[in-house]
Amino acid sequence: MSGLTHFDAAGHAHMVDVSAKPVTARIAVAQSAVKMAPETLAIITDGRAAKGDVLGIARLAGIMAAKKTADLIPLCHPLPITKVAIDLVPDAALPGVMITAIVKTGGQTGVEMEALTAVSIAALTIYDMMKAVDKAMEITATKLILKDGGKSGRYEAAP
């Protein structure tokens, strides 16, 4: 199973030992989208959601999720996150909300999973807050956009 670092020589899952890696600046950017009916988007953008400020609460949920990633994904390392920024942009053409997370750390392993977790939980929060009016919402296009730092260097998703 060479190349799959979360498995040992016997094929058992294990947490990768990063203790010999240097501490470097690392960043990851992830994106997701929540597609919904135009009427649902209007409720969000007009501030008429019964449960409150949908985008504000989703932003906080995404930040909290990034900080809890190691508690949710078994082989992730707990990291000293230095920045989490969540951008939620209503998009009438979708229609829905585009979500972007930027996560930074100075550490021995990357923050890709933290950024992906942040956008996923922000999207689920939007769904949870609006499901009473639109059960057909779709969470889609969740992907890593950028990662930089560490031995593997820079990755940018194709546009």
VORO-682781 format. One record per residue (C-alpha): z, x, y. Coordinates in pm, whole numbers, plus 50000, padded with zeros to 5 digits. Each point is the difference from the previous one (the first is absolute). Layout:
<atoms>
ZXY;...
</atoms>
This chain:
<atoms>
500005000050000;499225028550235;499594989650361;502394970749961;503135015150152;502284970749917;499735007549628;501475029549813;498285019249719;501164973849747;498584971550210;503364987250122;500374987850357;502155022050222;500685006250365;497975029750121;502055030650098;499045007750360;502845024750064;497675030450012;497604983650248;500275009450366;501154974550254;496964990050207;499144972950251;498484970549817;498404967750111;498474969949827;498204969850139;499444968749791;498404966750073;500054964649865;498784965850110;501214964549964;497134975350005;500884964550099;498634967950141;499165001650373;502644973250062;502665021749834;499055029650216;500234977850308;503554989749905;500965036949977;498325010950323;501264969750195;503585006749885;500314965949830;501185011649655;503074980749888;501665031549862;499655019850325;498095030750120;497775006649699;498545033150118;503325013550128;501794992049676;497125014149791;500175032150205;503725003949927;499454992149632;497325027149979;502275025750163;502864991249767;497685001549699;498785035050084;503625011750010;500734983749660;496905011649810;501945023349769;502214970449903;496954979249906;497635024649831;501765018649718;498495034950034;499885002450380;502255025250168;502414988350269;498655015350320;501355007150347;497544977850185;499625010250362;497684972150119;498794965949889;497684980250224;498524966749896;497124984650194;499144963549935;496794988150164;498864963849988;496274999349919;498114967450055;496935014049820;501995005349677;501704975150065;503445014949951;502165029650081;499105036849954;503035021749924;500165037750048;502975022449920;500495036050109;502765019149823;501085035850070;502435024649847;500765036849984;500405004749628;498885013649667;497954969749896;497784975050175;500644965550144;496974981549863;502124976549791;502234992550298;497024990350215;498494978649722;503364983349936;500424993050372;496674981550035;500524981549672;503424986750097;498854991550353;497154979949843;502354982749756;502304991350289;497154983350187;499164980849684;503624989549950;500404988150357;496744980050001;499684987649641;501244965350096;496844994650204;497475021549807;500565007949633;496405012549972;500665031350209;498675031749839;501455034950022;497095024049978;498575034050088;503235019349941;499115036750002;500915034950111;498035009050313;501305035250063;502445025449865;500575034850127;502355028749920;501015018349690;498015018949738;497274974049958;499304999850375;498244972250184;498474968549856;498164973950202;498594968349847;496324993450053;499434975250282;
</atoms>
